[in-house]
Amino acid sequence: MYPMFNLKLQVTDLCRLCKEAAETPLHLICSCPALMHKRSTVLGKHIMQPEDAKFLPARKVLLFLKATNACWEI
């Protein structure tokens, strides 16, 4: 997923869900507060460290992104 801001499809790089940080794949998977419940349900943690995200099975990441409808531009 390439951030919409970099594609010039958004005026700001702020996360469209929480508006607190830059919207990056790492932010969505690890720390976006708007996705905390779904992250906990699908990935098993409310907040995830970037090091932990590296070892997530691709299947779980795809399930999480699908559950959050975060695949806007994929």
LOKELO-91570 format. One record per residue: residue in three letters; residue number from 1; x negated, y negated, z of N, C-alpha, C in turn. Coordinates in steps of 0.1 Angstrom, whole numbers. Atoms other than C-alpha are relative to their C-alpha. Layout:
site fiti: ALA&vexro: NUM&n_east: X&n_north: Y&n_up: Z&ca_east: X&ca_north: Y&ca_up: Z&c_east: X&c_north: Y&c_up: Z $
...
REM end
This chain:
site fiti: MET&vexro: 1&n_east: -9&n_north: 12&n_up: 0&ca_east: 0&ca_north: 0&ca_up: 0&c_east: -9&c_north: -12&c_up: 0 $
site fiti: TYR&vexro: 2&n_east: 8&n_north: 12&n_up: 1&ca_east: -15&ca_north: -33&ca_up: -10&c_east: 8&c_north: -11&c_up: 5 $
site fiti: PRO&vexro: 3&n_east: -8&n_north: 11&n_up: -6&ca_east: -4&ca_north: -63&ca_up: 11&c_east: 6&c_north: -9&c_up: -11 $
site fiti: MET&vexro: 4&n_east: -7&n_north: 9&n_up: 9&ca_east: 22&ca_north: -84&ca_up: -7&c_east: -7&c_north: -14&c_up: -2 $
site fiti: PHE&vexro: 5&n_east: 6&n_north: 13&n_up: 0&ca_east: 3&ca_north: -116&ca_up: 2&c_east: -11&c_north: 0&c_up: -10 $
site fiti: ASN&vexro: 6&n_east: 11&n_north: -1&n_up: 9&ca_east: -27&ca_north: -104&ca_up: -18&c_east: 5&c_north: 1&c_up: -14 $
site fiti: LEU&vexro: 7&n_east: -6&n_north: -1&n_up: 14&ca_east: -5&ca_north: -97&ca_up: -48&c_east: 7&c_north: -13&c_up: -4 $
site fiti: LYS&vexro: 8&n_east: -6&n_north: 13&n_up: 2&ca_east: 8&ca_north: -133&ca_up: -45&c_east: 15&c_north: 1&c_up: -1 $
site fiti: LEU&vexro: 9&n_east: -14&n_north: -2&n_up: -1&ca_east: 43&ca_north: -120&ca_up: -39&c_east: 7&c_north: -5&c_up: 13 $
site fiti: GLN&vexro: 10&n_east: -5&n_north: 6&n_up: -12&ca_east: 46&ca_north: -136&ca_up: -5&c_east: -9&c_north: -12&c_up: 3 $
site fiti: VAL&vexro: 11&n_east: 7&n_north: 13&n_up: -3&ca_east: 36&ca_north: -171&ca_up: 7&c_east: -9&c_north: 2&c_up: 12 $
site fiti: THR&vexro: 12&n_east: 8&n_north: -2&n_up: -12&ca_east: 22&ca_north: -158&ca_up: 40&c_east: -4&c_north: 15&c_up: 1 $
site fiti: ASP&vexro: 13&n_east: 4&n_north: -14&n_up: -2&ca_east: 4&ca_north: -127&ca_up: 51&c_east: 6&c_north: 6&c_up: 13 $
site fiti: LEU&vexro: 14&n_east: -6&n_north: -5&n_up: -13&ca_east: 25&ca_north: -124&ca_up: 83&c_east: 9&c_north: 12&c_up: -3 $
site fiti: CYS&vexro: 15&n_east: -9&n_north: -12&n_up: 1&ca_east: 43&ca_north: -91&ca_up: 88&c_east: 14&c_north: -5&c_up: -1 $
site fiti: ARG&vexro: 16&n_east: -14&n_north: 3&n_up: 2&ca_east: 78&ca_north: -93&ca_up: 75&c_east: 9&c_north: 5&c_up: 11 $
site fiti: LEU&vexro: 17&n_east: -9&n_north: -6&n_up: -11&ca_east: 91&ca_north: -73&ca_up: 105&c_east: -2&c_north: -7&c_up: 13 $
site fiti: CYS&vexro: 18&n_east: 3&n_north: 6&n_up: -13&ca_east: 74&ca_north: -89&ca_up: 135&c_east: -4&c_north: -15&c_up: 0 $
site fiti: LYS&vexro: 19&n_east: 5&n_north: 13&n_up: 2&ca_east: 60&ca_north: -121&ca_up: 121&c_east: -11&c_north: -4&c_up: 11 $
site fiti: GLU&vexro: 20&n_east: 10&n_north: 3&n_up: -10&ca_east: 31&ca_north: -118&ca_up: 147&c_east: -14&c_north: 2&c_up: -5 $
site fiti: ALA&vexro: 21&n_east: 13&n_north: -3&n_up: 5&ca_east: 2&ca_north: -105&ca_up: 127&c_east: 0&c_north: 2&c_up: -15 $
site fiti: ALA&vexro: 22&n_east: 0&n_north: -3&n_up: 14&ca_east: -10&ca_north: -99&ca_up: 92&c_east: 6&c_north: 13&c_up: -4 $
site fiti: GLU&vexro: 23&n_east: -7&n_north: -12&n_up: 4&ca_east: 10&ca_north: -73&ca_up: 74&c_east: -10&c_north: 9&c_up: -8 $
site fiti: THR&vexro: 24&n_east: 9&n_north: -10&n_up: 6&ca_east: -15&ca_north: -45&ca_up: 67&c_east: 5&c_north: 14&c_up: 3 $
site fiti: PRO&vexro: 25&n_east: -4&n_north: -13&n_up: -3&ca_east: -10&ca_north: -8&ca_up: 65&c_east: -4&c_north: 4&c_up: 15 $
site fiti: LEU&vexro: 26&n_east: 5&n_north: -3&n_up: -14&ca_east: -31&ca_north: -5&ca_up: 98&c_east: 10&c_north: -7&c_up: 10 $
site fiti: HIS&vexro: 27&n_east: -9&n_north: 7&n_up: -9&ca_east: -8&ca_north: -31&ca_up: 115&c_east: 13&c_north: 8&c_up: 1 $
site fiti: LEU&vexro: 28&n_east: -13&n_north: -7&n_up: 0&ca_east: 24&ca_north: -12&ca_up: 104&c_east: -2&c_north: 14&c_up: 8 $
site fiti: ILE&vexro: 29&n_east: 2&n_north: -13&n_up: -6&ca_east: 10&ca_north: 22&ca_up: 115&c_east: -4&c_north: -1&c_up: 14 $
site fiti: CYS&vexro: 30&n_east: 6&n_north: 1&n_up: -14&ca_east: -8&ca_north: 11&ca_up: 147&c_east: 7&c_north: -9&c_up: 10 $
site fiti: SER&vexro: 31&n_east: -4&n_north: 9&n_up: -10&ca_east: 7&ca_north: -19&ca_up: 163&c_east: 12&c_north: -9&c_up: -2 $
site fiti: CYS&vexro: 32&n_east: -12&n_north: 8&n_up: 2&ca_east: 37&ca_north: -36&ca_up: 148&c_east: 11&c_north: 2&c_up: 11 $
site fiti: PRO&vexro: 33&n_east: -9&n_north: -2&n_up: -11&ca_east: 60&ca_north: -42&ca_up: 178&c_east: 14&c_north: 3&c_up: -5 $
site fiti: ALA&vexro: 34&n_east: -13&n_north: -3&n_up: 6&ca_east: 91&ca_north: -40&ca_up: 155&c_east: 1&c_north: 15&c_up: -3 $
site fiti: LEU&vexro: 35&n_east: -1&n_north: -14&n_up: 3&ca_east: 82&ca_north: -4&ca_up: 147&c_east: -4&c_north: 9&c_up: 11 $
site fiti: MET&vexro: 36&n_east: 5&n_north: -8&n_up: -12&ca_east: 73&ca_north: 8&ca_up: 182&c_east: 9&c_north: 12&c_up: 2 $
site fiti: HIS&vexro: 37&n_east: -8&n_north: -12&n_up: -2&ca_east: 103&ca_north: 31&ca_up: 186&c_east: -2&c_north: 11&c_up: -11 $
site fiti: LYS&vexro: 38&n_east: 2&n_north: -10&n_up: 11&ca_east: 99&ca_north: 47&ca_up: 152&c_east: -14&c_north: 6&c_up: 0 $
site fiti: ARG&vexro: 39&n_east: 13&n_north: -5&n_up: -1&ca_east: 62&ca_north: 50&ca_up: 157&c_east: -1&c_north: 11&c_up: 11 $
site fiti: SER&vexro: 40&n_east: 0&n_north: -10&n_up: -11&ca_east: 68&ca_north: 68&ca_up: 190&c_east: 7&c_north: 13&c_up: -4 $
site fiti: THR&vexro: 41&n_east: -8&n_north: -12&n_up: 4&ca_east: 94&ca_north: 91&ca_up: 175&c_east: -7&c_north: 8&c_up: -10 $
site fiti: VAL&vexro: 42&n_east: 6&n_north: -8&n_up: 11&ca_east: 75&ca_north: 101&ca_up: 143&c_east: -15&c_north: 3&c_up: 3 $
site fiti: LEU&vexro: 43&n_east: 15&n_north: -2&n_up: -2&ca_east: 38&ca_north: 97&ca_up: 154&c_east: -4&c_north: 4&c_up: 14 $
site fiti: GLY&vexro: 44&n_east: 2&n_north: -4&n_up: -14&ca_east: 41&ca_north: 103&ca_up: 191&c_east: -6&c_north: -10&c_up: 9 $
site fiti: LYS&vexro: 45&n_east: 6&n_north: 11&n_up: -9&ca_east: 27&ca_north: 70&ca_up: 204&c_east: 7&c_north: -13&c_up: -4 $
site fiti: HIS&vexro: 46&n_east: -6&n_north: 13&n_up: 2&ca_east: 42&ca_north: 36&ca_up: 209&c_east: -10&c_north: -10&c_up: -7 $
site fiti: ILE&vexro: 47&n_east: 11&n_north: 8&n_up: 6&ca_east: 9&ca_north: 19&ca_up: 200&c_east: -12&c_north: 10&c_up: -2 $
site fiti: MET&vexro: 48&n_east: 10&n_north: -10&n_up: 4&ca_east: -19&ca_north: 37&ca_up: 182&c_east: -13&c_north: -8&c_up: -2 $
site fiti: GLN&vexro: 49&n_east: 13&n_north: 6&n_up: 3&ca_east: -56&ca_north: 29&ca_up: 181&c_east: -4&c_north: 3&c_up: -15 $
site fiti: PRO&vexro: 50&n_east: 4&n_north: -2&n_up: 14&ca_east: -71&ca_north: 25&ca_up: 146&c_east: -8&c_north: 13&c_up: -2 $
site fiti: GLU&vexro: 51&n_east: 8&n_north: -12&n_up: 0&ca_east: -95&ca_north: 54&ca_up: 154&c_east: 10&c_north: 12&c_up: -1 $
site fiti: ASP&vexro: 52&n_east: -9&n_north: -11&n_up: 0&ca_east: -65&ca_north: 76&ca_up: 161&c_east: 8&c_north: 2&c_up: -14 $
site fiti: ALA&vexro: 53&n_east: -8&n_north: 0&n_up: 13&ca_east: -47&ca_north: 66&ca_up: 128&c_east: -8&c_north: 7&c_up: -11 $
site fiti: LYS&vexro: 54&n_east: 8&n_north: -6&n_up: 10&ca_east: -77&ca_north: 79&ca_up: 108&c_east: 3&c_north: 15&c_up: -1 $
site fiti: PHE&vexro: 55&n_east: -1&n_north: -15&n_up: 0&ca_east: -69&ca_north: 115&ca_up: 119&c_east: 15&c_north: 4&c_up: -1 $
site fiti: LEU&vexro: 56&n_east: -14&n_north: -4&n_up: 2&ca_east: -31&ca_north: 114&ca_up: 113&c_east: 1&c_north: 8&c_up: -13 $
site fiti: PRO&vexro: 57&n_east: -2&n_north: -7&n_up: 12&ca_east: -20&ca_north: 140&ca_up: 88&c_east: 8&c_north: -9&c_up: -10 $
site fiti: ALA&vexro: 58&n_east: -6&n_north: 9&n_up: 10&ca_east: -9&ca_north: 123&ca_up: 55&c_east: 15&c_north: 2&c_up: 1 $
site fiti: ARG&vexro: 59&n_east: -14&n_north: -3&n_up: -1&ca_east: 25&ca_north: 140&ca_up: 59&c_east: 7&c_north: -8&c_up: 10 $
site fiti: LYS&vexro: 60&n_east: -6&n_north: 8&n_up: -11&ca_east: 32&ca_north: 122&ca_up: 92&c_east: 0&c_north: -14&c_up: -4 $
site fiti: VAL&vexro: 61&n_east: 1&n_north: 14&n_up: 4&ca_east: 21&ca_north: 89&ca_up: 78&c_east: 11&c_north: -3&c_up: -10 $
site fiti: LEU&vexro: 62&n_east: -11&n_north: 2&n_up: 10&ca_east: 45&ca_north: 93&ca_up: 48&c_east: 14&c_north: 1&c_up: 7 $
site fiti: LEU&vexro: 63&n_east: -13&n_north: -1&n_up: -7&ca_east: 73&ca_north: 104&ca_up: 71&c_east: 3&c_north: -13&c_up: 8 $
site fiti: PHE&vexro: 64&n_east: -1&n_north: 12&n_up: -8&ca_east: 67&ca_north: 73&ca_up: 93&c_east: 4&c_north: -11&c_up: -10 $
site fiti: LEU&vexro: 65&n_east: -3&n_north: 11&n_up: 9&ca_east: 66&ca_north: 49&ca_up: 63&c_east: 14&c_north: 2&c_up: -6 $
site fiti: LYS&vexro: 66&n_east: -13&n_north: -2&n_up: 5&ca_east: 98&ca_north: 65&ca_up: 49&c_east: 11&c_north: -3&c_up: 11 $
site fiti: ALA&vexro: 67&n_east: -10&n_north: 2&n_up: -11&ca_east: 116&ca_north: 63&ca_up: 83&c_east: 1&c_north: -15&c_up: 3 $
site fiti: THR&vexro: 68&n_east: -1&n_north: 14&n_up: -3&ca_east: 107&ca_north: 26&ca_up: 86&c_east: 4&c_north: -9&c_up: -12 $
site fiti: ASN&vexro: 69&n_east: -3&n_north: 7&n_up: 12&ca_east: 115&ca_north: 17&ca_up: 50&c_east: -11&c_north: -10&c_up: -3 $
site fiti: ALA&vexro: 70&n_east: 11&n_north: 9&n_up: 2&ca_east: 81&ca_north: 1&ca_up: 50&c_east: -7&c_north: 1&c_up: -14 $
site fiti: CYS&vexro: 71&n_east: 6&n_north: -2&n_up: 13&ca_east: 73&ca_north: 13&ca_up: 15&c_east: 5&c_north: -10&c_up: -10 $
site fiti: TRP&vexro: 72&n_east: -6&n_north: 10&n_up: 9&ca_east: 85&ca_north: -19&ca_up: -1&c_east: -6&c_north: -1&c_up: -13 $
site fiti: GLU&vexro: 73&n_east: 6&n_north: 2&n_up: 13&ca_east: 59&ca_north: -21&ca_up: -28&c_east: -8&c_north: 13&c_up: -4 $
site fiti: ILE&vexro: 74&n_east: 7&n_north: -12&n_up: 4&ca_east: 47&ca_north: 15&ca_up: -30&c_east: 7&c_north: 6&c_up: -12 $
REM end
